[in-house]
Amino acid sequence: MGREVINKYVTIKTHIDGAPQDSDFELKTAALRLWAEPGSNDVIVKNLHVSIDPYQLNRMKGYSSSHRTINFAVPISPGMDIDAYGVGRVVASGHPEFEEDDLVVGLISWGEYSVVKGGNTLRKLDPMGFPLSNHVGILGFSGLAAHGGFFQVCKPKKGEKVFVSAASGSVGNLVGQYAKLFGCYVVGCAGSKQKVNLLKEKLGFDDAFNYKEETDLKSTLKRYFPDGIDIYFDNVGAEMLEAAVANMNIFGRVAVCGVISQYTDSGKRAAPDMLDIVYKRITIQGFLAADLMNGYTDFISTTQDYLNDGKIQVIEDISQGVESIPSAFVGLFRGDNVGKKIVKIADE
């Protein structure tokens, strides 16, 4: 009836309002039998790589308006498993579509093993010669958010001027690279000199700046965009959004992928000048990666080609072991990560 293992997994001790700390998390253990009732459709997965994403903080809050919008955003209760996007290997299956040893990608959990009820959040994974970690980031939802957010939401034209905030993060670094490959002028901002150098020297951004060294963001953006901004890909909100709107051209587009400034400080609000929005006819569009599935095949084929041709750089920041999940997550909100944050839970 399947062997028994001790499963280590991460939970929150309490709801988190404000910036997360290591002490908000707990490493728990529980016995788990690696067996699934035939016909139950349950799948037991040995987790290999899991994604560490800022939006999870909104799920950990006592209250967030995001909780009722989409099933990916449902609240996480203290003591419960935390589901997250990742890659794993099937160790037991009661589902006709999955068998032992299959590689799978989808919603697994912040632990060593996941019991995926009904199996409907998983699909079989063909790695196509790419490292498994790539399927958590650039070939997963981060890549889809970047590609679909840029092409479907921003609707770029060649030669347009593009500004990306949190440009060395999991999504921002890819937006900048896609925009450059498409033929746009791209400037990014990040929070350290090392990250700024990465953007300019390795990722091919036309320019980049450290926002922590700037006192007046409106004049900073004026300096980097003397002819104005056509597209702003927003990952942070707050003053950066205000400054971008002040520098936008007529018919400018703002794609709002995230507002990390508000995740940790619910009092933070962006107050763009609404006269600019009206008279410059600016579009501000929020979106979720789940909205972009109709562009999925285009995204995957384009991105694979770019990877095979060496036209796009993969920036991953990988920690080892389930024990490192809390510090990996906390570090997102301190700017510790460079590129896509992933925890490798086990070897293949």
Secondary structure, DSSP 8 states (H G I E B T S, - for coil): ---EEEEEEEEESS---SS--GGGEEEEEEEEE----TTS--EEEEEEEEE--TTHHHHHSS--GGGGT-GGG----TTS--EEEEEEEEEEE-STT--TT-EEEEEEESBSEEEEGGGTTEEE---TTS-GGGGTTTTSHHHHHHHHIIIIII---TT-EEEESSTTBTTHHHHHHHHHHHT-EEEEEESSHHHHHIIIIIS--SEEEEGGG-S-HHHHHHHH-TT-EEEEEESS-HHHHHHHHHTEEEEEEEEE---HHHHH-TT------HHHHHHTT-EEEE--GGGGGGGHHHHHHHHHHHHHTT-S---EEEEESGGGHHHHHHHHTTT---BEEEEE-S--
